[in-house]
Amino acid sequence: MFPPPSIVLPSNTMSAAPKENVKWVDGLRGIASLLVVATHLARGFDEDLFKSISKDPYKDLQPGEVVVPRLFQYPYLRVLVQGRIGVSIFALVTGYVCALKPIRQFRAGQMDAAFSGIAKSAFRRTPRLFLPTTIITVASWFICQFGVYQIANRSEGWWINHSSPNMTPWIGRAIYELLNAIVTTWSALWNPYDINHWTLQPLLKGAFWVYTFLIGTAYMKPRYRMTASLILVAYFYVSKDAHLGSQFFFGTFLTELSQDPGHTAWLKSNKWPARTLTPICIIFGLMLASYPEKNPEWRPWSLFMLRVGHRIFPDGSEYPRNYSSLGLFCITLGIHFSSGVKDVLSNKYLLWFGKNSFAVYLLHGTLLRTILVWMLFGVSFPKDVEKEGKMVPGPPLKICGRVGWYFWVPIWLVMLYSIANQWTKHVDPFCARMTARIENYMFEEQHTTLSAEAQQNREKAKLSPLPR
């Protein structure tokens, strides 16, 4: 989820590919953050959008009644609201970014610099993910203990209720639950104060898979390293982890492919891949990613995809995630073939969304269950009612009308990205400074100095005459 490093081409090698546009990765990440927010809005307030159609067309119909899909239940458009592809994009971008600079250095023969960079990047990645996640978890825990999530708890909609924790009456127990949430975010993929944080541990783990892969294949010829990347893509596919595991190494494969001089020269001299393969790959990929999460048998196009899935996916795998993963493979290949699409993804607006994507991912769940819920449901609790001689909670709060929904959601989105932008400006730099302090404290500068001196000595030894 971090911005890709800037590329500095080595001047001492003729094997390096020309400098390419890698900013498109940040633009794609910006789209992913928007998709994640959209899918949680749909899951919280309109879960019918995840079905292939809102009602079973084969039963319980009135005479003459015809079931017509809603706008966002049609193929392509439904990708916008069932944004499960967003998490896969984050995984692919992680693999791409982690491999970008080391592969440049491998191809330039700068092995010492590559290994040093991998070691430092691997060290920094943990605190750069852990610190901001812990900060927002503590903030969410704090407001939870003051009852801020109670309106969400009393609102209609199971997902909103499920994701809104209850107050803890005893301070000792509350502190224990906070510490437990910080641990289980990384050990059990569970954070009761923000259930959306389940993806952070797989993304951290995937980064270390990529670092390990790079070290193990550092001295391979590039074409065999690409082959090894694709083997791991296939391995995670048959291991039922196509939506994350395969994406890390497909991102690594794309990084290597984009830096291959022969391939880049071929793309530069041939325009037909951008004109033909790019639209075919993107259109086909979006169709694959349109596979419904629920009731695919209710529509002919999704029923066909369901039957195909029985033949091509491992038994017991999740078809919606697998189809989104296959779709992302096709979409990113289409992007790879076209410099024009890369330029579109590199525009300043998508880059701004990409810059704030991590902050949006961390913050949107908390702001959805507080500010947006208050906008849509109000701030008053339903009155308790008497039932069988006992006072029980009243009926759940009803959401405002359609006009209110379309009025308040855009305002909330502006608030979300404004707050996320402030987080990016202030909290992320603080976490970066803390990471740098930890690194300076724990790393031994003497080893770096000795390594540089040893390198100088080796160069002198090459130039000096042999002793007689």
C-alpha positions as CSV (number, residue, x, y, z in Angstrom):
1,M,0.0,0.0,0.0
2,F,3.0,2.3,-0.1
3,P,4.0,4.5,-3.0
4,P,6.4,2.9,-5.4
5,P,10.0,4.0,-5.1
6,S,11.5,6.4,-7.6
7,I,13.5,4.6,-10.3
8,V,17.1,5.6,-10.9
9,L,18.5,3.9,-13.9
10,P,22.1,2.7,-13.5
11,S,24.4,4.3,-16.0
12,N,26.9,1.5,-16.0
13,T,24.8,-1.1,-17.7
14,M,23.5,-1.6,-21.2
15,S,21.0,-4.3,-20.2
16,A,18.7,-2.1,-18.3
17,A,15.3,-1.3,-20.0
18,P,14.4,2.2,-20.8
19,K,12.8,4.2,-17.9
20,E,9.1,3.4,-17.8
21,N,6.0,4.9,-16.3
22,V,5.4,3.2,-12.9
23,K,3.1,5.9,-11.5
24,W,0.2,4.0,-13.0
25,V,0.5,1.6,-10.0
26,D,-0.4,4.4,-7.6
27,G,-3.4,5.3,-9.8
28,L,-4.6,1.7,-9.8
29,R,-4.2,1.7,-6.0
30,G,-6.3,4.8,-5.8
31,I,-9.1,3.0,-7.7
32,A,-8.8,0.1,-5.4
33,S,-9.4,2.3,-2.3
34,L,-12.5,3.7,-3.9
35,L,-13.8,0.2,-4.7
36,V,-13.2,-1.0,-1.1
37,V,-15.2,2.0,0.2
38,A,-18.0,1.3,-2.3
39,T,-18.2,-2.4,-1.4
40,H,-18.5,-1.6,2.3
41,L,-21.2,1.0,1.6
42,A,-23.1,-1.6,-0.4
43,R,-22.6,-4.3,2.2
44,G,-23.7,-2.0,5.0
45,F,-26.8,-0.5,3.4
46,D,-27.8,-2.4,0.3
47,E,-26.7,-6.1,0.3
48,D,-29.0,-7.1,-2.5
49,L,-26.5,-5.6,-4.9
50,F,-24.2,-8.6,-4.2
51,K,-26.9,-11.0,-5.7
52,S,-27.1,-11.6,-9.4
53,I,-30.7,-10.3,-9.2
54,S,-32.7,-9.0,-6.2
55,K,-35.4,-11.7,-6.3
56,D,-35.5,-15.4,-7.4
57,P,-36.9,-15.3,-10.9
58,Y,-38.1,-18.9,-10.7
59,K,-40.6,-18.7,-7.8
60,D,-42.8,-16.5,-5.7
61,L,-43.7,-14.3,-8.7
62,Q,-47.0,-12.7,-9.3
63,P,-48.8,-13.4,-12.7
64,G,-47.1,-11.3,-15.4
65,E,-44.3,-10.2,-13.1
66,V,-40.8,-10.0,-14.6
67,V,-37.7,-9.6,-12.5
68,V,-35.4,-7.0,-13.9
69,P,-31.8,-6.5,-12.6
70,R,-31.0,-3.2,-10.9
71,L,-28.5,-1.0,-12.5
72,F,-25.5,-2.1,-10.4
73,Q,-26.5,-5.8,-10.8
74,Y,-25.5,-5.8,-14.5
75,P,-22.1,-7.1,-15.6
76,Y,-19.3,-4.5,-15.5
77,L,-21.2,-2.0,-13.4
78,R,-21.4,-4.5,-10.5
79,V,-17.6,-4.5,-10.2
80,L,-18.0,-1.0,-8.8
81,V,-20.1,-2.1,-5.8
82,Q,-18.8,-5.6,-5.1
83,G,-15.3,-4.3,-4.9
84,R,-13.6,-7.4,-3.7
85,I,-11.1,-6.9,-6.6
86,G,-9.8,-4.0,-4.6
87,V,-8.0,-6.2,-2.0
88,S,-6.5,-8.2,-4.9
89,I,-5.2,-5.0,-6.4
90,F,-3.5,-4.1,-3.1
91,A,-1.8,-7.5,-3.1
92,L,-0.6,-7.2,-6.8
93,V,0.7,-3.7,-6.1
94,T,2.6,-5.0,-3.0
95,G,4.4,-7.5,-5.2
96,Y,5.1,-5.0,-7.9
97,V,6.5,-2.4,-5.6
98,C,8.6,-4.7,-3.4
99,A,10.3,-6.2,-6.5
100,L,10.7,-3.0,-8.5
101,K,14.0,-1.6,-7.2
102,P,15.7,-5.0,-6.4
103,I,15.1,-6.3,-9.9
104,R,16.5,-3.2,-11.4
105,Q,19.6,-3.7,-9.3
106,F,19.9,-7.4,-10.1
107,R,19.8,-6.6,-13.8
108,A,22.5,-4.0,-13.3
109,G,24.7,-6.4,-11.4
110,Q,24.4,-4.3,-8.2
111,M,23.9,-7.3,-5.9
112,D,25.3,-5.8,-2.7
113,A,23.1,-2.7,-3.0
114,A,20.0,-4.9,-3.8
115,F,20.5,-7.1,-0.8
116,S,21.1,-4.1,1.5
117,G,17.9,-2.5,0.1
118,I,15.8,-5.7,0.6
119,A,17.0,-6.0,4.2
120,K,16.1,-2.4,5.0
121,S,12.8,-2.5,3.2
122,A,11.8,-5.7,5.0
123,F,12.7,-4.2,8.3
124,R,10.7,-1.0,7.6
125,R,7.6,-2.6,6.3
126,T,6.5,-4.1,9.7
127,P,6.5,-0.8,11.7
128,R,5.1,1.1,8.7
129,L,2.1,-1.1,8.8
130,F,1.9,-1.9,12.5
131,L,2.2,1.7,13.9
132,P,-0.7,3.4,11.9
133,T,-2.9,0.3,12.3
134,T,-2.4,0.4,16.1
135,I,-3.1,4.1,16.3
136,I,-6.4,3.8,14.6
137,T,-7.3,0.7,16.6
138,V,-6.6,2.6,19.9
139,A,-8.7,5.5,18.6
140,S,-11.6,3.2,17.6
141,W,-11.4,1.5,21.0
142,F,-11.4,4.8,22.8
143,I,-14.6,6.1,21.1
144,C,-16.2,2.7,21.5
145,Q,-15.9,2.9,25.2
146,F,-17.8,6.3,25.1
147,G,-20.7,4.6,23.3
148,V,-20.1,6.3,20.0
149,Y,-20.9,3.0,18.1
150,Q,-24.3,2.5,19.9
151,I,-26.3,4.1,17.1
152,A,-24.7,1.8,14.6
153,N,-25.5,-1.1,16.9
154,R,-29.2,-0.2,16.9
155,S,-29.5,0.4,13.2
156,E,-31.0,-2.1,10.7
157,G,-28.5,-4.0,8.7
158,W,-26.6,-7.0,10.0
159,W,-23.2,-5.9,8.6
160,I,-23.3,-2.5,10.4
161,N,-24.3,-4.3,13.7
162,H,-21.7,-7.0,13.2
163,S,-18.9,-4.4,12.7
164,S,-19.9,-2.2,15.6
165,P,-18.4,-3.3,18.9
166,N,-20.2,-2.9,22.3
167,M,-18.9,-0.8,25.2
168,T,-17.0,-2.7,27.8
169,P,-18.3,-1.9,31.4
170,W,-15.0,-2.6,33.2
171,I,-11.8,-0.6,32.5
172,G,-9.5,-3.6,33.2
173,R,-11.5,-5.8,30.8
174,A,-11.6,-3.0,28.2
175,I,-7.8,-2.6,28.3
176,Y,-7.4,-6.3,27.9
177,E,-9.7,-6.4,24.9
178,L,-7.7,-3.5,23.3
179,L,-4.4,-5.4,23.7
180,N,-6.0,-8.6,22.5
181,A,-7.3,-6.7,19.4
182,I,-3.9,-5.4,18.6
183,V,-2.4,-8.9,18.7
184,T,-5.2,-10.7,16.9
185,T,-5.1,-8.2,14.0
186,W,-1.8,-9.9,13.1
187,S,-2.2,-13.4,14.5
188,A,-5.9,-14.3,13.8
189,L,-7.0,-11.7,11.1
190,W,-9.6,-10.3,13.6
191,N,-9.9,-6.8,15.0
192,P,-13.3,-6.2,16.7
193,Y,-12.8,-2.4,16.5
194,D,-12.4,-2.5,12.7
195,I,-13.1,-5.8,11.0
196,N,-11.7,-4.4,7.7
197,H,-8.2,-4.8,9.1
198,W,-8.1,-8.5,8.4
199,T,-6.2,-7.9,5.1
200,L,-3.2,-6.2,6.7
201,Q,-1.6,-9.4,8.0
202,P,-1.8,-11.2,4.6
203,L,-0.4,-8.1,2.9
204,L,2.5,-7.9,5.3
205,K,3.1,-11.7,5.0
206,G,3.0,-11.4,1.2
207,A,5.6,-8.7,1.2
208,F,8.0,-11.0,3.0
209,W,7.2,-13.8,0.6
210,V,8.3,-11.5,-2.2
211,Y,11.5,-10.5,-0.4
212,T,12.4,-14.1,0.3
213,F,11.7,-14.9,-3.4
214,L,14.0,-12.1,-4.5
215,I,16.9,-13.2,-2.3
216,G,16.5,-16.8,-3.5
217,T,16.4,-15.9,-7.2
218,A,18.9,-13.0,-7.2
219,Y,21.4,-14.8,-9.3
220,M,19.0,-16.4,-11.7
221,K,18.7,-15.3,-15.3
222,P,15.7,-12.9,-15.6
223,R,13.7,-15.3,-17.8
224,Y,14.0,-18.1,-15.2
225,R,13.1,-15.7,-12.4
226,M,10.0,-14.8,-14.4
227,T,9.2,-18.5,-14.9
228,A,9.6,-19.0,-11.1
229,S,7.2,-16.1,-10.5
230,L,4.6,-17.8,-12.7
231,I,5.1,-21.1,-11.0
232,L,4.3,-19.5,-7.7
233,V,1.2,-17.8,-9.2
234,A,0.0,-21.3,-10.2
235,Y,1.0,-22.8,-6.8
236,F,-1.2,-20.3,-4.9
237,Y,-4.0,-20.7,-7.4
238,V,-4.2,-24.5,-6.8
239,S,-3.7,-23.8,-3.1
240,K,-7.0,-21.7,-3.1
241,D,-5.3,-18.4,-2.5
242,A,-5.6,-16.8,-5.9
243,H,-7.0,-13.6,-4.6
244,L,-3.9,-12.7,-2.6
245,G,-1.1,-15.2,-2.9
246,S,-1.1,-15.4,-6.7
247,Q,-1.3,-11.6,-6.9
248,F,1.9,-11.0,-5.0
249,F,3.9,-13.0,-7.6
250,F,2.0,-11.9,-10.6
251,G,3.0,-8.4,-9.6
252,T,6.6,-9.6,-9.3
253,F,6.3,-11.1,-12.8
254,L,4.9,-7.9,-14.3
255,T,7.8,-5.9,-12.7
256,E,10.3,-8.3,-14.4
257,L,8.5,-8.2,-17.7
258,S,8.3,-4.5,-17.8
259,Q,12.1,-4.2,-17.3
260,D,13.1,-6.7,-20.0
261,P,14.9,-4.8,-22.8
262,G,13.8,-7.1,-25.6
263,H,10.1,-7.1,-24.5
264,T,10.0,-3.3,-24.0
265,A,11.6,-2.8,-27.4
266,W,9.0,-5.1,-29.0
267,L,6.2,-3.2,-27.4
268,K,7.7,0.1,-28.6
269,S,8.0,-1.1,-32.2
270,N,4.6,-2.8,-32.4
271,K,1.4,-0.8,-31.8
272,W,-1.0,-3.6,-32.3
273,P,-0.8,-5.0,-28.7
274,A,-2.0,-1.7,-27.3
275,R,-4.7,-1.4,-29.9
276,T,-5.9,-5.0,-29.8
277,L,-4.7,-6.9,-26.7
278,T,-5.3,-4.0,-24.3
279,P,-9.1,-3.6,-24.9
280,I,-9.6,-7.4,-25.2
281,C,-7.8,-8.0,-21.9
282,I,-9.5,-5.2,-20.0
283,I,-13.0,-6.0,-21.2
284,F,-12.7,-9.7,-20.6
285,G,-11.1,-9.1,-17.2
286,L,-13.9,-6.8,-16.1
287,M,-16.4,-9.5,-17.2
288,L,-14.7,-12.1,-15.1
289,A,-14.6,-9.7,-12.1
290,S,-18.4,-9.2,-12.5
291,Y,-19.2,-12.7,-11.2
292,P,-21.9,-12.3,-8.4
293,E,-21.1,-13.1,-4.8
294,K,-24.6,-14.5,-4.3
295,N,-27.1,-16.5,-6.3
296,P,-25.2,-16.7,-9.6
297,E,-27.7,-19.4,-10.8
298,W,-30.4,-16.8,-11.1
299,R,-29.0,-15.2,-14.3
300,P,-27.9,-17.0,-17.5
301,W,-24.6,-15.2,-17.8
302,S,-23.5,-15.9,-14.2
303,L,-24.9,-19.5,-14.4
304,F,-22.6,-20.1,-17.3
305,M,-19.7,-18.8,-15.3
306,L,-20.7,-21.0,-12.4
307,R,-20.6,-24.1,-14.6
308,V,-17.2,-23.0,-16.0
309,G,-15.9,-22.5,-12.5
310,H,-16.7,-26.1,-11.6
311,R,-14.2,-27.1,-14.3
312,I,-11.4,-24.6,-13.8
313,F,-11.3,-23.9,-10.1
314,P,-10.0,-26.2,-7.3
315,D,-12.6,-27.9,-5.3
316,G,-13.7,-25.9,-2.3
317,S,-12.3,-22.6,-3.6
318,E,-14.3,-19.3,-3.5
319,Y,-15.5,-18.7,-7.0
320,P,-16.2,-14.9,-6.6
321,R,-12.6,-14.3,-5.4
322,N,-11.1,-16.6,-8.0
323,Y,-13.0,-14.9,-10.8
324,S,-11.9,-11.4,-9.5
325,S,-8.3,-12.7,-9.4
326,L,-8.4,-14.0,-13.0
327,G,-10.0,-10.7,-14.1
328,L,-7.2,-8.7,-12.4
329,F,-4.6,-10.8,-14.3
330,C,-6.3,-9.9,-17.6
331,I,-6.8,-6.2,-16.6
332,T,-3.2,-5.6,-15.5
333,L,-1.9,-7.4,-18.6
334,G,-4.0,-5.0,-20.7
335,I,-2.5,-2.1,-18.8
336,H,1.0,-3.4,-19.3
337,F,0.6,-3.4,-23.1
338,S,-0.6,0.2,-23.3
339,S,1.4,3.3,-22.4
340,G,-1.8,5.3,-23.0
341,V,-3.7,3.5,-20.3
342,K,-0.7,3.9,-18.0
343,D,-0.8,7.6,-18.7
344,V,-4.5,7.8,-17.8
345,L,-3.9,6.0,-14.5
346,S,-1.0,8.4,-13.8
347,N,-3.1,11.5,-13.9
348,K,-2.8,13.8,-10.9
349,Y,-6.3,13.0,-9.5
350,L,-5.8,9.2,-9.4
351,L,-2.4,9.7,-8.0
352,W,-3.9,11.8,-5.2
353,F,-6.4,9.0,-4.5
354,G,-3.5,6.5,-4.5
355,K,-1.4,8.6,-2.1
356,N,-4.3,8.6,0.4
357,S,-5.3,5.0,-0.2
358,F,-3.8,3.5,2.9
359,A,-5.3,6.2,5.1
360,V,-8.7,5.7,3.5
361,Y,-8.5,2.0,4.1
362,L,-7.6,2.5,7.8
363,L,-10.2,5.2,8.5
364,H,-13.3,4.5,6.4
365,G,-14.7,1.7,8.6
366,T,-14.6,3.9,11.7
367,L,-16.1,7.0,9.9
368,L,-18.8,4.8,8.3
369,R,-20.0,3.4,11.6
370,T,-20.0,6.9,13.2
371,I,-20.5,10.0,11.0
372,L,-22.2,8.3,8.1
373,V,-24.5,6.3,10.4
374,W,-25.5,9.5,12.2
375,M,-26.3,11.1,8.9
376,L,-28.4,8.3,7.6
377,F,-30.1,7.1,10.9
378,G,-30.0,10.1,13.2
379,V,-28.5,10.3,16.6
380,S,-31.5,9.3,18.8
381,F,-31.8,5.8,20.3
382,P,-35.0,3.9,19.8
383,K,-37.0,3.6,23.0
384,D,-37.0,0.4,24.9
385,V,-40.3,-1.6,24.9
386,E,-41.9,-3.9,27.4
387,K,-42.0,-7.5,26.3
388,E,-43.2,-10.3,28.6
389,G,-42.7,-8.1,31.6
390,K,-39.2,-7.1,30.7
391,M,-37.8,-4.0,29.0
392,V,-36.0,-4.9,25.8
393,P,-34.4,-2.8,23.0
394,G,-36.9,-1.2,20.6
395,P,-37.1,-1.9,16.9
396,P,-33.9,-1.1,14.9
397,L,-33.5,2.4,13.5
398,K,-34.6,2.8,10.0
399,I,-32.5,4.4,7.3
400,C,-33.5,7.7,5.8
401,G,-35.1,7.8,2.4
402,R,-33.4,7.6,-1.0
403,V,-33.1,11.4,-1.3
404,G,-31.3,11.6,2.0
405,W,-29.0,8.7,1.0
406,Y,-27.9,10.5,-2.2
407,F,-27.5,13.8,-0.3
408,W,-25.4,12.5,2.6
409,V,-23.1,9.9,1.1
410,P,-21.2,12.3,-1.2
411,I,-20.8,14.7,1.7
412,W,-19.4,11.8,3.8
413,L,-17.0,10.8,1.0
414,V,-15.6,14.3,0.9
415,M,-15.2,14.2,4.7
416,L,-13.5,10.8,4.5
417,Y,-10.9,11.8,1.9
418,S,-10.3,15.1,3.6
419,I,-9.6,13.4,6.9
420,A,-7.5,10.8,5.2
421,N,-5.5,13.5,3.5
422,Q,-4.7,15.0,6.8
423,W,-3.7,11.6,8.1
424,T,-1.4,11.2,5.2
425,K,0.2,14.6,5.9
426,H,0.7,14.2,9.6
427,V,0.3,10.6,10.9
428,D,2.1,8.8,8.2
429,P,5.2,11.1,8.5
430,F,5.2,10.5,12.2
431,C,5.1,6.8,11.7
432,A,8.0,7.2,9.2
433,R,10.0,9.1,11.7
434,M,9.4,6.5,14.4
435,T,10.4,3.8,12.0
436,A,13.6,5.7,11.1
437,R,14.5,6.1,14.8
438,I,14.0,2.3,15.4
439,E,16.1,1.6,12.4
440,N,18.9,3.9,13.4
441,Y,18.9,2.4,16.9
442,M,18.8,-1.2,15.8
443,F,21.0,-1.2,12.7
444,E,24.8,-1.3,13.1
445,E,26.3,1.4,11.0
446,Q,29.7,-0.2,11.5
447,H,28.7,-3.0,9.2
448,T,27.7,-0.6,6.4
449,T,31.0,1.3,6.8
450,L,33.0,-1.9,6.7
451,S,31.1,-3.1,3.7
452,A,32.0,0.1,1.9
453,E,35.6,-0.1,2.9
454,A,35.8,-3.8,1.8
455,Q,34.3,-2.8,-1.5
456,Q,37.0,-0.1,-2.0
457,N,39.7,-2.6,-1.0
458,R,38.4,-5.0,-3.6
459,E,38.6,-2.3,-6.3
460,K,42.1,-1.4,-5.3
461,A,43.2,-5.0,-5.4
462,K,41.9,-5.4,-8.9
463,L,44.0,-2.4,-10.0
464,S,47.2,-3.1,-8.1
465,P,49.8,-5.5,-9.7
466,L,50.1,-9.0,-8.3
467,P,52.9,-9.4,-5.8
468,R,56.0,-11.2,-7.1
